Amino acid sequence: MSGFVLTRPAELDLDQIKSYLIEKAGAKATPSVFKDIRSGLILVGSEPGVRHVREDLTDQPLKFWHVYSYLIVYDPETKPVQIIRILHGMRDVADILN
């Protein structure tokens, strides 16, 4: 069993990230970035309690882990860990989450 599960919005985020990366960085760079994002997902799934709380972004009991410019937003209390969103840090993360 996986240590994490993606919500539908998180799945859509990954689709958008992939499309953006292919367009801007090319198909060769995309697998490397996705490998690192997947590593981040596995990490938060296996060790959900040791990541960051961001009270400046949400008052929800969510935690955050960054991979490059992306924030993995997740609920550390769920089993398996629920990945809420995967957002670029330049987006209005607080507005999206609240």
C-alpha positions as CSV (number, residue, x, y, z in Angstrom):
1,M,0.0,0.0,0.0
2,S,1.3,3.5,-0.9
3,G,2.1,5.9,1.9
4,F,0.2,8.6,0.1
5,V,-2.9,9.2,-2.1
6,L,-3.4,12.1,-4.5
7,T,-6.7,14.0,-4.4
8,R,-8.3,14.9,-7.8
9,P,-7.0,18.5,-7.6
10,A,-3.5,17.2,-6.9
11,E,-3.8,14.9,-10.0
12,L,-4.9,17.9,-12.1
13,D,-1.9,19.9,-10.7
14,L,0.5,17.2,-11.9
15,D,-1.1,17.2,-15.3
16,Q,-0.7,21.0,-15.5
17,I,2.9,20.8,-14.3
18,K,3.7,18.2,-16.9
19,S,2.1,20.3,-19.7
20,Y,3.9,23.4,-18.6
21,L,7.3,21.7,-18.3
22,I,7.0,20.0,-21.7
23,E,6.2,23.4,-23.3
24,K,8.8,25.4,-21.4
25,A,11.7,23.0,-20.7
26,G,11.1,20.3,-23.2
27,A,10.3,16.6,-23.0
28,K,13.8,15.6,-21.8
29,A,13.7,17.7,-18.6
30,T,10.2,16.7,-17.6
31,P,11.0,13.1,-16.4
32,S,13.7,14.3,-14.1
33,V,11.5,16.9,-12.4
34,F,8.7,14.3,-12.1
35,K,11.1,11.8,-10.5
36,D,12.0,14.4,-7.9
37,I,8.4,15.3,-7.2
38,R,7.6,11.6,-6.8
39,S,10.5,11.3,-4.4
40,G,9.0,14.2,-2.4
41,L,5.6,12.5,-2.4
42,I,7.1,9.2,-1.1
43,L,9.0,11.2,1.6
44,V,6.0,13.0,2.9
45,G,4.0,9.7,2.8
46,S,6.6,7.9,4.9
47,E,7.5,10.7,7.3
48,P,4.4,13.1,7.3
49,G,5.1,14.6,10.7
50,V,8.5,16.2,10.1
51,R,7.6,18.7,7.4
52,H,6.6,22.3,7.6
53,V,3.4,24.0,8.8
54,R,2.7,27.3,6.9
55,E,0.3,29.4,9.0
56,D,1.0,32.2,6.6
57,L,-0.7,30.2,3.8
58,T,-3.6,28.4,5.6
59,D,-5.1,27.9,9.0
60,Q,-5.9,24.3,8.0
61,P,-3.9,21.6,9.7
62,L,-1.8,21.0,6.5
63,K,1.9,20.6,6.0
64,F,4.2,21.5,3.2
65,W,7.3,20.2,1.4
66,H,9.0,21.8,-1.5
67,V,10.5,20.3,-4.6
68,Y,12.2,22.9,-6.7
69,S,9.6,25.7,-7.0
70,Y,6.7,23.4,-6.2
71,L,4.9,23.0,-2.8
72,I,3.5,19.6,-2.0
73,V,0.5,20.4,0.3
74,Y,-0.7,17.4,2.4
75,D,-2.7,16.4,5.4
76,P,-0.4,14.6,7.8
77,E,-3.2,13.1,9.8
78,T,-4.7,10.9,7.1
79,K,-3.7,7.3,6.5
80,P,-2.4,7.1,3.8
81,V,-1.3,10.7,3.7
82,Q,-3.6,12.7,1.5
83,I,-1.8,15.0,-1.0
84,I,-4.1,18.0,-1.2
85,R,-2.3,20.0,-3.9
86,I,1.0,20.4,-5.7
87,L,1.4,24.1,-6.5
88,H,4.1,26.3,-7.9
89,G,5.3,28.7,-5.2
90,M,4.7,31.7,-7.4
91,R,0.9,31.1,-7.4
92,D,-1.3,32.6,-4.8
93,V,-1.2,29.5,-2.6
94,A,-3.0,31.1,0.3
95,D,-5.9,32.0,-1.9
96,I,-6.1,28.6,-3.5
97,L,-6.1,26.8,-0.2
98,N,-8.6,29.0,1.6
